[in-house]
């Protein structure tokens, strides 16, 4: 059964009168855009009036704020009172729900997860329905596919939002397949303005992020394993941006710690060539285990992943390298 049909059957059988769509903390445009489009899809599937609320428990990112200013009908809340059905979009582990984590983990409400990341084991155990496509560029792309499978027309405003989500999470089409380009073409045909989407997403890097990248370069440690260059570093914030910058500098794999001992974040990035040759998946093979070892959770994509938890940043970075070296040894 196609994923769109699975979703239709589940929703029709449950026939909810209220739904909560949950996004991860600091929700990015892919999370917000896919949640917005999903809210419209739910209303198309149900003939009766249904209340749908989009929840970002710990706020949204700067690009998302600009998006909401442009598409004014997107309303974001930080909590909800009650719901017949919960959706988690672009969120692969409960810890990404921040303040709502324990509440959602312990609730008895059916949960549907729609994502393009590898789901964490806690999600696999709890979810009533999983709609996962790790080959999709974004969760927005998955929502597009569901619209198409169900034969629903994508209206212009929804098409624009989904286009923004795809552009953002694919890093402007760096990580895409031919299917993504076909979907984007259809969204543009539906009225989405590509130039306006690019303009909305363009935000000059502020001085804090630039300083974080420079500090990451200043503090980096180089580990050479065979012909692979593995780099670790630490910053107080913007660890994902710093990790990307270290890859651009020449690393094959970069681990960057952010936050502090009580609220530690690890961002991991690798080159596509590293994954293609080693088949080491940063999300499944490394960050899930790192998250468990630091009393938190982790996951993500093959070449972009992360973990949250507690611990000494330098010790956890050493653990990341040690685990990666072990995985590389197993491949020999």
C-alpha distance (Angstrom), angle and dihedral (degrees) to the residues before:
residue distance angle dihedral
X1 . . .
X2 3.80 . .
X3 3.80 116.0 .
X4 3.80 91.5 -115.4
X5 3.78 91.3 55.0
X6 3.81 91.5 47.3
X7 3.79 88.7 54.0
X8 3.81 93.0 46.6
X9 3.82 93.4 50.3
X10 3.81 93.2 46.8
X11 3.81 94.4 49.1
X12 3.80 94.1 43.2
X13 3.82 92.1 50.6
X14 3.80 93.2 47.4
X15 3.82 93.3 41.5
X16 3.84 94.8 -165.3
X17 3.79 124.4 -162.2
X18 3.79 94.8 -160.5
X19 3.82 130.9 31.9
X20 3.80 132.5 -175.8
X21 3.80 118.9 -154.7
X22 3.81 109.5 -159.2
X23 3.80 124.2 -156.8
X24 3.80 127.7 -168.3
X25 3.81 122.3 -96.8
X26 3.81 115.1 -75.1
X27 3.81 86.4 18.2
X28 3.80 112.9 -143.2
X29 3.84 127.1 -148.1
X30 3.82 93.4 -90.3
X31 3.80 91.0 56.1
X32 3.81 94.1 44.4
X33 3.82 95.5 42.7
X34 3.80 94.8 47.0
X35 3.83 90.2 46.7
X36 3.81 91.1 50.3
X37 3.82 93.2 49.1
X38 3.81 90.8 44.6
X39 3.81 90.2 53.2
X40 3.81 88.6 56.8
X41 3.79 91.5 46.2
X42 3.82 92.6 52.5
X43 3.80 90.4 53.7
X44 3.81 90.2 50.5
X45 3.81 90.9 52.2
X46 3.81 95.0 50.3
X47 3.79 121.0 60.1
X48 3.79 95.0 -160.9
X49 3.78 124.3 71.7
X50 3.80 109.1 -82.6
X51 3.79 127.0 -173.2
X52 3.81 112.4 -134.5
X53 3.78 120.6 -175.4
X54 3.84 125.2 -172.7
X55 3.80 111.4 -143.7
X56 3.81 127.1 -160.9
X57 3.83 101.3 176.4
X58 3.81 97.3 -166.4
X59 3.77 102.9 27.5
X60 3.78 135.5 -91.9
X61 3.80 135.6 -85.2
X62 3.81 126.1 -98.8
X63 3.85 93.9 -104.0
X64 3.81 88.3 51.1
X65 3.80 90.9 53.0
X66 3.80 89.6 53.6
X67 3.79 89.5 48.9
X68 3.79 92.7 53.6
X69 3.79 90.5 49.8
X70 3.81 87.4 56.1
X71 3.82 97.4 42.9
X72 3.78 97.8 40.4
X73 3.81 96.2 -177.9
X74 3.83 91.9 69.6
X75 3.80 106.2 101.6
X76 3.81 118.8 -169.6
X77 3.81 125.2 -162.4
X78 3.79 130.9 -172.1
X79 3.82 96.3 -143.0
X80 3.81 144.3 5.1
X81 3.81 134.8 -141.7
X82 3.79 102.6 -141.0
X83 3.79 139.7 -22.4
X84 3.79 141.0 -173.2
X85 3.81 92.5 -145.8
X86 3.80 134.6 21.3
X87 3.78 125.8 -154.3
X88 3.79 123.7 -165.3
X89 3.81 112.3 -160.5
X90 3.81 126.5 -170.5
X91 3.81 87.0 -6.3
X92 3.80 119.3 116.2
X93 3.82 101.2 178.2
X94 3.79 136.7 31.5
X95 3.80 93.5 -121.8
X96 3.82 88.1 69.2
X97 3.82 87.3 67.4
X98 3.79 89.8 71.7
X99 3.80 110.7 -168.1
X100 3.81 92.1 15.1
X101 3.82 94.8 51.8
X102 3.80 100.6 101.5
X103 3.79 93.8 37.5
X104 3.81 93.3 55.3
X105 3.82 93.5 41.8
X106 3.80 91.1 56.0
X107 3.82 100.0 38.2
X108 3.81 124.3 108.9
X109 3.80 94.9 -143.4
X110 3.83 118.0 117.1
X111 3.82 111.3 -101.1
X112 3.80 126.4 -153.9
X113 3.81 116.5 -166.3
X114 3.82 119.8 -157.7
X115 3.78 113.6 -177.8
X116 3.79 148.0 131.8
X117 3.81 94.0 -141.4
X118 3.79 126.7 87.9
X119 3.84 105.5 -92.2
X120 3.79 117.4 -121.5
X121 3.80 118.1 -118.7
X122 3.82 91.3 -106.5
X123 3.81 88.7 59.9
X124 3.81 92.5 47.6
X125 3.80 90.5 54.9
X126 3.82 96.8 45.9
X127 3.81 107.7 34.6
X128 3.80 119.8 101.0
X129 3.81 91.3 -158.8
X130 3.81 130.9 14.1
X131 3.79 121.3 -158.2
X132 3.79 102.6 -178.6
X133 3.80 128.4 162.1
X134 3.80 112.0 171.5
X135 3.81 90.5 -179.2
X136 3.81 91.4 63.0
X137 3.80 117.9 101.0
X138 3.79 91.0 -134.7
X139 3.78 144.7 -11.9
X140 3.80 86.5 -99.9
X141 3.80 88.4 63.2
X142 3.81 90.1 53.7
X143 3.81 90.7 51.8
X144 3.82 89.1 50.6
X145 3.79 89.5 53.8
X146 3.81 91.2 50.3
X147 3.81 91.7 51.6
X148 3.81 89.5 50.7
X149 3.81 94.7 45.5
X150 3.79 90.9 52.2
X151 3.79 92.6 46.3
X152 3.80 95.0 -120.1
X153 3.77 119.7 151.2
X154 3.81 113.3 -120.0
X155 3.79 107.0 -133.2
X156 3.79 120.4 -139.1
X157 3.81 98.0 -102.5
X158 3.81 92.1 47.0
X159 3.82 90.4 46.9
X160 3.80 90.1 52.5
X161 3.80 92.1 50.9
X162 3.81 93.0 47.8
X163 3.80 91.0 48.3
X164 3.81 89.8 53.9
X165 3.81 90.9 49.7
X166 3.80 92.4 51.4
X167 3.81 94.7 45.4
X168 3.80 91.6 48.9
X169 3.78 99.7 47.1
X170 3.80 95.9 39.9
X171 3.83 87.3 53.9
X172 3.77 89.4 -119.0
X173 3.82 94.1 -43.1
X174 3.79 98.9 -46.2
X175 3.82 91.4 123.5
X176 3.80 106.2 39.4
X177 3.79 144.6 115.9
X178 3.79 129.6 -141.8
X179 3.81 87.0 -96.3
X180 3.81 89.6 63.0
X181 3.79 91.7 55.5
X182 3.81 91.0 49.7
X183 3.80 90.2 51.9
X184 3.81 92.0 47.8
X185 3.80 89.9 50.3
X186 3.80 89.6 53.6
X187 3.80 91.7 48.9
X188 3.80 91.0 52.0
X189 3.81 89.2 48.7
X190 3.82 87.0 52.6
X191 3.80 89.5 58.7
X192 3.81 104.9 -89.1
X193 3.79 110.4 148.1
X194 3.81 108.0 -134.0
X195 3.82 95.4 -167.8
X196 3.81 91.8 50.7
X197 3.80 90.8 48.8
X198 3.81 91.3 53.9
X199 3.79 91.3 46.2
X200 3.80 92.1 51.1
X201 3.81 92.3 50.7
X202 3.79 95.0 47.9
X203 3.78 108.4 104.4
X204 3.82 118.1 160.4
X205 3.79 111.6 -124.4
X206 3.78 107.2 -100.6
X207 3.77 123.3 -131.0
X208 3.83 93.7 -103.3
X209 3.78 92.5 58.3
X210 3.81 92.4 45.0
X211 3.80 90.6 51.1
X212 3.82 90.4 48.7
X213 3.81 90.4 53.7
X214 3.79 91.7 48.7
X215 3.82 92.3 47.7
X216 3.81 89.7 49.9
X217 3.80 88.9 54.4
X218 3.80 91.4 45.8
X219 3.82 92.9 51.5
X220 3.79 99.7 38.8
X221 3.80 124.1 131.5
X222 3.80 119.9 -153.3
X223 3.79 122.6 -142.1
X224 3.78 117.8 -176.5
X225 3.80 116.7 -158.3
X226 3.81 112.1 179.5
X227 3.80 102.2 -52.2
X228 3.80 94.9 -24.5
X229 3.81 122.7 103.8
X230 3.80 113.1 -148.1
X231 3.80 118.2 -172.2
X232 3.80 130.5 -167.5
X233 3.78 128.8 -171.8
X234 3.78 141.8 150.5
X235 3.80 136.8 -134.9
X236 3.79 134.4 167.4
X237 3.82 93.8 -117.1
X238 3.82 142.9 -6.8
X239 3.81 90.4 51.6
X240 3.82 93.2 154.4
X241 3.80 91.7 53.0
X242 3.81 90.0 46.2
X243 3.81 91.7 51.2
X244 3.81 90.8 51.8
X245 3.79 89.8 49.3
X246 3.82 91.6 52.8
X247 3.80 90.1 52.8
X248 3.81 88.1 52.2
X249 3.82 88.5 51.0
X250 3.79 91.4 58.6
X251 3.81 110.3 -81.5
X252 3.79 120.3 137.0
X253 3.81 90.3 -156.1
X254 3.80 128.1 15.2
X255 3.80 129.2 -168.5
X256 3.81 116.2 -171.6
X257 3.80 124.4 -178.1
X258 3.79 121.5 -148.5
X259 3.78 135.8 179.3
X260 3.81 119.8 23.7
X261 3.81 141.9 -73.3
X262 3.80 94.2 -75.7
X263 3.81 95.0 44.0
X264 3.78 106.8 26.2
X265 3.80 124.1 176.4
X266 3.79 125.5 -170.1
X267 3.79 121.0 -165.0
X268 3.80 118.7 -165.8
X269 3.81 128.0 -168.3
X270 3.80 133.9 172.6
X271 3.76 138.6 179.5
X272 3.80 117.7 -99.7
X273 3.81 87.9 -122.3
X274 3.82 89.5 59.2
X275 3.80 92.0 54.3
X276 3.80 93.7 42.6
X277 3.81 91.9 54.0
X278 3.81 100.7 37.3
X279 3.83 102.3 26.3
X280 3.82 87.5 -142.1
X281 3.81 106.5 152.7
X282 3.80 109.4 -152.0
X283 3.79 92.9 -152.5
X284 3.81 102.4 44.1
X285 3.80 100.5 27.0
X286 3.81 101.3 38.9
X287 3.79 120.2 8.3
X288 3.80 96.6 47.2
X289 3.80 89.4 57.0
X290 3.81 93.3 41.2
X291 3.81 89.8 51.6
X292 3.80 91.3 52.0
X293 3.82 92.1 48.4
X294 3.81 93.1 52.5
X295 3.82 94.2 48.8
X296 3.77 93.1 -105.4
X297 3.77 136.9 75.7
X298 3.77 138.8 -89.4
X299 3.76 143.3 -179.1
X300 3.77 143.4 124.1
X301 3.77 141.4 135.0
X302 3.79 132.1 -25.8
X303 3.82 92.8 -97.4
X304 3.82 102.3 20.6
X305 3.78 123.5 45.7
X306 3.77 144.0 134.9
X307 3.78 147.6 -167.3
X308 3.80 136.1 -148.7
X309 3.79 127.5 -156.3
X310 3.78 143.6 97.4
X311 3.79 131.6 -63.1
X312 3.77 146.5 89.6
X313 3.83 108.1 -52.3
X314 3.82 95.7 -138.9
X315 3.80 93.0 47.4
X316 3.79 92.2 49.4
X317 3.80 91.8 48.1
X318 3.81 88.7 52.8
X319 3.80 87.9 50.4
X320 3.81 90.3 52.5
X321 3.81 91.3 53.4
X322 3.82 92.6 44.4
X323 3.79 92.4 51.7
X324 3.80 92.1 46.4
X325 3.80 91.3 50.1
X326 3.80 89.1 51.4
X327 3.81 90.6 51.7
X328 3.80 91.0 48.9
X329 3.80 89.8 50.3
X330 3.79 90.6 53.2
X331 3.80 89.5 55.0
X332 3.81 92.9 57.0
